[in-house]
Amino acid sequence: MQVQNQVKRTLSKLENVELIRQMLSSPEAPPHRTALAAQLCQQLGLIDARGKSQHSTCVRALRELEKQGHFVLPPPAQ
């Protein structure tokens, strides 16, 4: 749970919320939230101790931030 809190804390920073909003409103916006999470993991260095991206943790944190009204996520991947 601590990893999720760290990822959520990182994504909750004002500059990162603004980055997410910009990514979502750009013409090259990710087509689904998994793609958004992948881009954020790469851009913000969200990796675990084994060096793997925190995709699923990032998606969960993004959903929580969406529920708080920070932004509207694209639909999930089909």
Chimera marker file (.cmm) of the C-alpha trace (Angstrom):
<marker_set name="trace">
<marker id="1" x="0.000" y="0.000" z="0.000" r="1" g="1" b="0" radius="0.5"/>
<marker id="2" x="2.929" y="2.325" z="0.631" r="1" g="1" b="0" radius="0.5"/>
<marker id="3" x="3.955" y="2.178" z="-3.039" r="1" g="1" b="0" radius="0.5"/>
<marker id="4" x="0.447" y="3.240" z="-4.098" r="1" g="1" b="0" radius="0.5"/>
<marker id="5" x="0.543" y="6.126" z="-1.634" r="1" g="1" b="0" radius="0.5"/>
<marker id="6" x="3.904" y="7.238" z="-3.042" r="1" g="1" b="0" radius="0.5"/>
<marker id="7" x="2.626" y="7.118" z="-6.606" r="1" g="1" b="0" radius="0.5"/>
<marker id="8" x="-0.577" y="8.930" z="-5.642" r="1" g="1" b="0" radius="0.5"/>
<marker id="9" x="1.421" y="11.546" z="-3.726" r="1" g="1" b="0" radius="0.5"/>
<marker id="10" x="3.608" y="12.106" z="-6.792" r="1" g="1" b="0" radius="0.5"/>
<marker id="11" x="0.621" y="12.391" z="-9.134" r="1" g="1" b="0" radius="0.5"/>
<marker id="12" x="-1.212" y="14.680" z="-6.674" r="1" g="1" b="0" radius="0.5"/>
<marker id="13" x="1.440" y="17.397" z="-6.842" r="1" g="1" b="0" radius="0.5"/>
<marker id="14" x="0.008" y="20.492" z="-8.501" r="1" g="1" b="0" radius="0.5"/>
<marker id="15" x="2.564" y="20.471" z="-11.307" r="1" g="1" b="0" radius="0.5"/>
<marker id="16" x="1.806" y="16.814" z="-12.080" r="1" g="1" b="0" radius="0.5"/>
<marker id="17" x="-1.978" y="17.329" z="-11.999" r="1" g="1" b="0" radius="0.5"/>
<marker id="18" x="-1.436" y="20.129" z="-14.504" r="1" g="1" b="0" radius="0.5"/>
<marker id="19" x="0.811" y="17.863" z="-16.598" r="1" g="1" b="0" radius="0.5"/>
<marker id="20" x="-1.933" y="15.207" z="-16.656" r="1" g="1" b="0" radius="0.5"/>
<marker id="21" x="-4.531" y="17.806" z="-17.675" r="1" g="1" b="0" radius="0.5"/>
<marker id="22" x="-2.264" y="18.996" z="-20.491" r="1" g="1" b="0" radius="0.5"/>
<marker id="23" x="-1.668" y="15.436" z="-21.662" r="1" g="1" b="0" radius="0.5"/>
<marker id="24" x="-5.410" y="14.732" z="-21.688" r="1" g="1" b="0" radius="0.5"/>
<marker id="25" x="-6.271" y="17.889" z="-23.608" r="1" g="1" b="0" radius="0.5"/>
<marker id="26" x="-3.535" y="17.623" z="-26.233" r="1" g="1" b="0" radius="0.5"/>
<marker id="27" x="-4.266" y="16.430" z="-29.793" r="1" g="1" b="0" radius="0.5"/>
<marker id="28" x="-2.000" y="13.431" z="-29.087" r="1" g="1" b="0" radius="0.5"/>
<marker id="29" x="-3.910" y="12.523" z="-25.902" r="1" g="1" b="0" radius="0.5"/>
<marker id="30" x="-3.512" y="8.892" z="-24.846" r="1" g="1" b="0" radius="0.5"/>
<marker id="31" x="-6.416" y="6.811" z="-26.203" r="1" g="1" b="0" radius="0.5"/>
<marker id="32" x="-6.984" y="5.051" z="-22.886" r="1" g="1" b="0" radius="0.5"/>
<marker id="33" x="-5.928" y="5.328" z="-19.239" r="1" g="1" b="0" radius="0.5"/>
<marker id="34" x="-3.390" y="2.494" z="-19.480" r="1" g="1" b="0" radius="0.5"/>
<marker id="35" x="-1.521" y="4.419" z="-22.166" r="1" g="1" b="0" radius="0.5"/>
<marker id="36" x="-1.678" y="7.543" z="-19.990" r="1" g="1" b="0" radius="0.5"/>
<marker id="37" x="-0.262" y="5.582" z="-17.048" r="1" g="1" b="0" radius="0.5"/>
<marker id="38" x="2.556" y="4.224" z="-19.219" r="1" g="1" b="0" radius="0.5"/>
<marker id="39" x="3.489" y="7.734" z="-20.365" r="1" g="1" b="0" radius="0.5"/>
<marker id="40" x="3.382" y="9.080" z="-16.808" r="1" g="1" b="0" radius="0.5"/>
<marker id="41" x="5.496" y="6.223" z="-15.447" r="1" g="1" b="0" radius="0.5"/>
<marker id="42" x="8.128" y="6.938" z="-18.063" r="1" g="1" b="0" radius="0.5"/>
<marker id="43" x="8.008" y="10.715" z="-17.721" r="1" g="1" b="0" radius="0.5"/>
<marker id="44" x="7.900" y="10.836" z="-13.903" r="1" g="1" b="0" radius="0.5"/>
<marker id="45" x="10.147" y="7.840" z="-13.240" r="1" g="1" b="0" radius="0.5"/>
<marker id="46" x="7.480" y="5.779" z="-11.479" r="1" g="1" b="0" radius="0.5"/>
<marker id="47" x="9.359" y="2.483" z="-11.206" r="1" g="1" b="0" radius="0.5"/>
<marker id="48" x="9.572" y="-0.159" z="-8.515" r="1" g="1" b="0" radius="0.5"/>
<marker id="49" x="12.667" y="-1.568" z="-6.817" r="1" g="1" b="0" radius="0.5"/>
<marker id="50" x="13.095" y="-4.094" z="-9.658" r="1" g="1" b="0" radius="0.5"/>
<marker id="51" x="13.090" y="-1.316" z="-12.251" r="1" g="1" b="0" radius="0.5"/>
<marker id="52" x="9.615" y="-2.092" z="-13.614" r="1" g="1" b="0" radius="0.5"/>
<marker id="53" x="7.049" y="0.607" z="-14.378" r="1" g="1" b="0" radius="0.5"/>
<marker id="54" x="4.240" y="1.088" z="-11.869" r="1" g="1" b="0" radius="0.5"/>
<marker id="55" x="1.459" y="0.931" z="-14.504" r="1" g="1" b="0" radius="0.5"/>
<marker id="56" x="-1.315" y="-0.659" z="-12.461" r="1" g="1" b="0" radius="0.5"/>
<marker id="57" x="-0.522" y="1.384" z="-9.355" r="1" g="1" b="0" radius="0.5"/>
<marker id="58" x="-0.519" y="4.519" z="-11.484" r="1" g="1" b="0" radius="0.5"/>
<marker id="59" x="-3.918" y="3.661" z="-13.020" r="1" g="1" b="0" radius="0.5"/>
<marker id="60" x="-5.413" y="3.122" z="-9.537" r="1" g="1" b="0" radius="0.5"/>
<marker id="61" x="-4.023" y="6.462" z="-8.341" r="1" g="1" b="0" radius="0.5"/>
<marker id="62" x="-5.332" y="8.196" z="-11.482" r="1" g="1" b="0" radius="0.5"/>
<marker id="63" x="-8.820" y="6.780" z="-10.847" r="1" g="1" b="0" radius="0.5"/>
<marker id="64" x="-8.753" y="8.092" z="-7.275" r="1" g="1" b="0" radius="0.5"/>
<marker id="65" x="-7.664" y="11.537" z="-8.458" r="1" g="1" b="0" radius="0.5"/>
<marker id="66" x="-10.417" y="11.487" z="-11.077" r="1" g="1" b="0" radius="0.5"/>
<marker id="67" x="-12.979" y="10.726" z="-8.340" r="1" g="1" b="0" radius="0.5"/>
<marker id="68" x="-11.683" y="13.792" z="-6.489" r="1" g="1" b="0" radius="0.5"/>
<marker id="69" x="-12.505" y="15.899" z="-9.552" r="1" g="1" b="0" radius="0.5"/>
<marker id="70" x="-8.996" y="16.758" z="-10.755" r="1" g="1" b="0" radius="0.5"/>
<marker id="71" x="-9.599" y="15.600" z="-14.359" r="1" g="1" b="0" radius="0.5"/>
<marker id="72" x="-11.625" y="13.172" z="-16.490" r="1" g="1" b="0" radius="0.5"/>
<marker id="73" x="-9.777" y="10.086" z="-17.672" r="1" g="1" b="0" radius="0.5"/>
<marker id="74" x="-10.190" y="8.475" z="-21.076" r="1" g="1" b="0" radius="0.5"/>
<marker id="75" x="-12.033" y="5.146" z="-21.108" r="1" g="1" b="0" radius="0.5"/>
<marker id="76" x="-10.250" y="1.945" z="-20.082" r="1" g="1" b="0" radius="0.5"/>
<marker id="77" x="-8.500" y="-0.106" z="-22.776" r="1" g="1" b="0" radius="0.5"/>
<marker id="78" x="-10.818" y="-2.577" z="-24.492" r="1" g="1" b="0" radius="0.5"/>
<link id1="1" id2="2" r="1" g="1" b="0" radius="0.2"/>
<link id1="2" id2="3" r="1" g="1" b="0" radius="0.2"/>
<link id1="3" id2="4" r="1" g="1" b="0" radius="0.2"/>
<link id1="4" id2="5" r="1" g="1" b="0" radius="0.2"/>
<link id1="5" id2="6" r="1" g="1" b="0" radius="0.2"/>
<link id1="6" id2="7" r="1" g="1" b="0" radius="0.2"/>
<link id1="7" id2="8" r="1" g="1" b="0" radius="0.2"/>
<link id1="8" id2="9" r="1" g="1" b="0" radius="0.2"/>
<link id1="9" id2="10" r="1" g="1" b="0" radius="0.2"/>
<link id1="10" id2="11" r="1" g="1" b="0" radius="0.2"/>
<link id1="11" id2="12" r="1" g="1" b="0" radius="0.2"/>
<link id1="12" id2="13" r="1" g="1" b="0" radius="0.2"/>
<link id1="13" id2="14" r="1" g="1" b="0" radius="0.2"/>
<link id1="14" id2="15" r="1" g="1" b="0" radius="0.2"/>
<link id1="15" id2="16" r="1" g="1" b="0" radius="0.2"/>
<link id1="16" id2="17" r="1" g="1" b="0" radius="0.2"/>
<link id1="17" id2="18" r="1" g="1" b="0" radius="0.2"/>
<link id1="18" id2="19" r="1" g="1" b="0" radius="0.2"/>
<link id1="19" id2="20" r="1" g="1" b="0" radius="0.2"/>
<link id1="20" id2="21" r="1" g="1" b="0" radius="0.2"/>
<link id1="21" id2="22" r="1" g="1" b="0" radius="0.2"/>
<link id1="22" id2="23" r="1" g="1" b="0" radius="0.2"/>
<link id1="23" id2="24" r="1" g="1" b="0" radius="0.2"/>
<link id1="24" id2="25" r="1" g="1" b="0" radius="0.2"/>
<link id1="25" id2="26" r="1" g="1" b="0" radius="0.2"/>
<link id1="26" id2="27" r="1" g="1" b="0" radius="0.2"/>
<link id1="27" id2="28" r="1" g="1" b="0" radius="0.2"/>
<link id1="28" id2="29" r="1" g="1" b="0" radius="0.2"/>
<link id1="29" id2="30" r="1" g="1" b="0" radius="0.2"/>
<link id1="30" id2="31" r="1" g="1" b="0" radius="0.2"/>
<link id1="31" id2="32" r="1" g="1" b="0" radius="0.2"/>
<link id1="32" id2="33" r="1" g="1" b="0" radius="0.2"/>
<link id1="33" id2="34" r="1" g="1" b="0" radius="0.2"/>
<link id1="34" id2="35" r="1" g="1" b="0" radius="0.2"/>
<link id1="35" id2="36" r="1" g="1" b="0" radius="0.2"/>
<link id1="36" id2="37" r="1" g="1" b="0" radius="0.2"/>
<link id1="37" id2="38" r="1" g="1" b="0" radius="0.2"/>
<link id1="38" id2="39" r="1" g="1" b="0" radius="0.2"/>
<link id1="39" id2="40" r="1" g="1" b="0" radius="0.2"/>
<link id1="40" id2="41" r="1" g="1" b="0" radius="0.2"/>
<link id1="41" id2="42" r="1" g="1" b="0" radius="0.2"/>
<link id1="42" id2="43" r="1" g="1" b="0" radius="0.2"/>
<link id1="43" id2="44" r="1" g="1" b="0" radius="0.2"/>
<link id1="44" id2="45" r="1" g="1" b="0" radius="0.2"/>
<link id1="45" id2="46" r="1" g="1" b="0" radius="0.2"/>
<link id1="46" id2="47" r="1" g="1" b="0" radius="0.2"/>
<link id1="47" id2="48" r="1" g="1" b="0" radius="0.2"/>
<link id1="48" id2="49" r="1" g="1" b="0" radius="0.2"/>
<link id1="49" id2="50" r="1" g="1" b="0" radius="0.2"/>
<link id1="50" id2="51" r="1" g="1" b="0" radius="0.2"/>
<link id1="51" id2="52" r="1" g="1" b="0" radius="0.2"/>
<link id1="52" id2="53" r="1" g="1" b="0" radius="0.2"/>
<link id1="53" id2="54" r="1" g="1" b="0" radius="0.2"/>
<link id1="54" id2="55" r="1" g="1" b="0" radius="0.2"/>
<link id1="55" id2="56" r="1" g="1" b="0" radius="0.2"/>
<link id1="56" id2="57" r="1" g="1" b="0" radius="0.2"/>
<link id1="57" id2="58" r="1" g="1" b="0" radius="0.2"/>
<link id1="58" id2="59" r="1" g="1" b="0" radius="0.2"/>
<link id1="59" id2="60" r="1" g="1" b="0" radius="0.2"/>
<link id1="60" id2="61" r="1" g="1" b="0" radius="0.2"/>
<link id1="61" id2="62" r="1" g="1" b="0" radius="0.2"/>
<link id1="62" id2="63" r="1" g="1" b="0" radius="0.2"/>
<link id1="63" id2="64" r="1" g="1" b="0" radius="0.2"/>
<link id1="64" id2="65" r="1" g="1" b="0" radius="0.2"/>
<link id1="65" id2="66" r="1" g="1" b="0" radius="0.2"/>
<link id1="66" id2="67" r="1" g="1" b="0" radius="0.2"/>
<link id1="67" id2="68" r="1" g="1" b="0" radius="0.2"/>
<link id1="68" id2="69" r="1" g="1" b="0" radius="0.2"/>
<link id1="69" id2="70" r="1" g="1" b="0" radius="0.2"/>
<link id1="70" id2="71" r="1" g="1" b="0" radius="0.2"/>
<link id1="71" id2="72" r="1" g="1" b="0" radius="0.2"/>
<link id1="72" id2="73" r="1" g="1" b="0" radius="0.2"/>
<link id1="73" id2="74" r="1" g="1" b="0" radius="0.2"/>
<link id1="74" id2="75" r="1" g="1" b="0" radius="0.2"/>
<link id1="75" id2="76" r="1" g="1" b="0" radius="0.2"/>
<link id1="76" id2="77" r="1" g="1" b="0" radius="0.2"/>
<link id1="77" id2="78" r="1" g="1" b="0" radius="0.2"/>
</marker_set>
